[in-house]
């Protein structure tokens, strides 16, 4: 089981070793690892950038992120699933491109959480609709 109170920067640096300094910078002044802040401020911008690339569907790091999301959805405790929903997935609803591409990459359990978001967020419109 993935426990919220056991989450740390290693979840991010295992996929993006280059993010270690940014994680350390985010942790500066904090008394504890705050997953919503660290994952939101460090991981989300990377994921959004990778989803906008032409090679997003073949990007190994991005695929690893969506595997991590699936782990959080399928074996995470309630707080970890909340982190996934509120911090990691909701931001992908901001733009049509991230919304549509994220849906292509996510696993079944992640899609269940994604589908719940439909109850309170609107699907982003693409510029060509």
N, C-alpha and C positions, 0 to 999 in steps of 0.2 A: 504494500500500500504506500502511496505517495502521501506523506503527511506534511501539511502546511508548515508546521513549526520546525520541520527538518529541511525545508527548502533553503538553498544557498546559491551563491554565484556559480558554483560548479555546474549547475544545470545549463547555464548560459555559456561558460567558458569551455565546456566539453565540446560545444558546437562552434563557438566563436572565441578561440583563445585570445584574439586581438582585443576583446572587450574587457579584459581583466583590469586594465587601468581605469577605464570608465566606471566599472563596478566599484573599485576602490575609491574613486572620487565621489561616487554617490553615497558610499558608506561613511565618508568622512563626516564626523559630527553626530552620527547615529549611534545609539547604544545597542542596537540589534539589527539583524537583517530583516528588512521590511519588504516582503515579496512584491506587494502591489507597486511600491515605489521603484524598486530595482528592476523588476521585469518590465514595468511600464516605461521607465526612462531609458533603459539600456536595450532590451530585446525588441520592443515594439518598433522603434525607428528602423532597426536593421531588417525586420520582417517586412515592413512596408516597402522599404527600398528594394528588397529582393523580389517581392511580388510584382513590382513595376518593371522589372527587367524582362527582356524578350525570352530569356532562357529560364524563367521562373520554374517551369514544370520539370526541368532537368537539374536544377540546382540542388546539389547534395545537402548543403547546409540547411536550405529551406525545407527540404523533405525531412530532415532530422528534426527540425522545429515542429513540424506537423505530427511527427511520430511522438514527440514529447507531449504535445497537446492531447494526443489520443491516450497516452499514459495517464495524464492528469484527469481526463474525462472518465476513463474506464477504471482506474485504480486509485484515484485521488480521494482524500477525505473531503468532507463538505467544504471546508475552507479553500482547499486546492481547486475544487471545481468552481468555486466562486471566483477565485483568481483568474481561472481560465475564461469564465464567462464575462466578467466585468472588466477586467484589465487587458486580457489578451485577445479576446474575440470581438468585443464591442467596437474597438477602434478600427477593425477591418470593415465596418459598416460605413465609415466616413466617405469612402469613394467607391464608385462602381467597379473600378478596376481591381481594387484590393478585395472587395466583396466577392466578385465573380471568381477570381482566381483562387481565393482561399477556399471557396466551396469545392473547387476541383480537387484540392489537395487533402482535405480533411477526411479522417476516418469516420466510421459509423457512430461511435460514442460521442465524438466531438460534434457531429451533425445533430445529435439529439439536443445537445446544449445550444448549438447554433439555432436550431428550430425554435427553442424556447424564446430566444431573443426576438423572434417575430412578434411576440405578444406586446412588445413595448417600443420597438424601433422600426422605422420605415426603411424599406429597401432603397438604397441609393440609386439615383437615376444616372444613366450614362449620358454623355453629351450628345449622342446621336439618337436619342429617343424622342 
